[in-house]
Amino acid sequence: MHIGHLIRLELVRQHHSATWFAQALGCSRTSVYKIFEKSSIDTDLLLRICRVLKVDFFKFYSDELGKIKDNVNG
């Protein structure tokens, strides 16, 4: 799972621009593009992103944990 890629895909799905996203997060466009490159992300920043895009990106991490648990128990 690459969280930055998932965030970028959601932004595109919602038809928002990087400029819009930067303004909503209160950061620069350059910072937004750096977010897209991240394979992991600070939880405070992820929470802000979840609120802006109205998507629970933490669920992706929970799903990954579920797969690990299934592999251990399987």
N, C-alpha and C positions, 0 to 999 in steps of 0.2 A: 504494500500500500504506500503510495506517495501522496501525502496530504496536500501538498501544494498543487499537484495535478488535479486532485479532486476538487479543490477550491476553484481553480481556474475553469474546470468543466462546468461547475455549478454557476459561476458568473456568466459564462457564455450561454448556458441553458436559460438563464433568466434575462438574457439580452441586455446585460449591463456592461458598461465600459470600465476599463481600468481606472479612468479618471473619476467616474462615479464612485467606484469602490474605494479609491483613495480618499475622496472627500468624506464618504460615509464613515471610514475608519479613522479619519483625522491624521492621515499620513501622506507621503508623497507617492507619485506614480512609480518612482524608482523602488520604493519600499514594497509596493504591491507586486512588482515583477520579481522581487527577491522572495516574497512569500510563495509565489508560484514555483520557485526553484527548490523550496524546502521539502525534504523528505520527513522532517519532524518539526514540531512547532511548539512554542511556549503555550501553556494552557490558558493564561490570561488573554493572549492574543487570539487563540482559537475561540474562546468564549465570545469575544467581541465580534469575530467573523461570523459565528453562529447567529448572533443577534442581528447583524446587518443583513445577512442572506436568508435568515429564518430557516436554517437547516442545522440539524444536530450532527455535526461532524464528529463528535465524540462517539457516536454510534459505530462509526467505522472502526475505531479502536476496540470497542466492546465486541464487535463481531470478530475481530482478529483474536481476541482473548478466548472467545467461544470456540474458535477453530483449534487453538492450542489445547484447550481443555478436552475437546472431543478426541484429539490425537492421543492425549495421555490416557484417557479412559477407554479408548477404542482398542 
